[in-house]
Amino acid sequence: MSGDSGSGAKLGPFKGRVAALGGTLGYTFMAGQTPISTRVKVYREFDVNNRLEGTVGYFTVAIPLSSSAPPPPPTRKAIITK
């Protein structure tokens, strides 16, 4: 990534940097025939330059647009040798 530039960058390139450490927890469940995935992420930021420092949390939910069942796997015929 490059710093800010152009006529609007009156304070210079203003390059920010941060390091973070945290964890994530996910859970998938069925609501009828629809699978729903949830995830929680929490990160603690440290070693911060030119930006705010703190703890960041995210919560996401993923629901498919269509929930048709996948086709069954093809059946295999046994190979008989003599």
N, C-alpha and C positions, 0 to 999 in steps of 0.2 A: 504494500500500500504506500502511496505517496502522501506527503503533507499537503495542506491547503495551498492553493496558488491563485493567481489572478488578482484583479483589482479589489476584490472583497476581503482578501487576506491581509488586513492591516496589522494584525498581531504576529505575523510570521506563519510558519508552516503548521504550528500547533499539533505536533505529533503526540498521540497518547499511547500509553503502554500499560498493561496490567497482567498479573499472573493470578490464577485462582485455583483453589483445590476444593473438591466437594464430592458429593455422591448422588446417586440416582436410584429410584425405586419404581418399578413398573408392575402393572397388573392387568391381565386380560381376562374378560368375562363375557358370557353370552347373555344378551337381552332378547329372548325368543330365539330366532334363528340368526341374529345379527351379532357378530363379534365386536366388542368395544375394548379398545386398549387405552389405558391411562398411564401417565408417567409424571413423577415429581422429581425435579432436579433442584439441588441447593448447592451454591458455590460461595465460598468466602474469598473475597479478593484481597490481595496483598501486593507489595512491590509496585505501587501505583505511581504513574507519572502523568500529569496533565489531564486528569479526569477524577471523578468522584470515586471514593472507596467505600465498600460496604459488603453486605451479604445479598446475593441475588437468588431469587427463587422462581422456578418455572413450573407450571402445571399444564399438561397437554392431554387432550382427549382425541382419539382417532376413531372415526366411524366410517366404514366403507360406503361408497355411493351406491353400490349394488351388492346384494348379498345372495346371489344365486349359488346354489351348492355346486361344488366342483364335480365334474363327471367321474364316474367310477373308473378305477384302473382297468386296463384291458386284461382279459383273461388269457392265460397262457396254456397252450396245449403241450402235453408231455411228448417228448421225443422218444419214440420206441425204436430201439436198434436190435437187430438179430445177429 
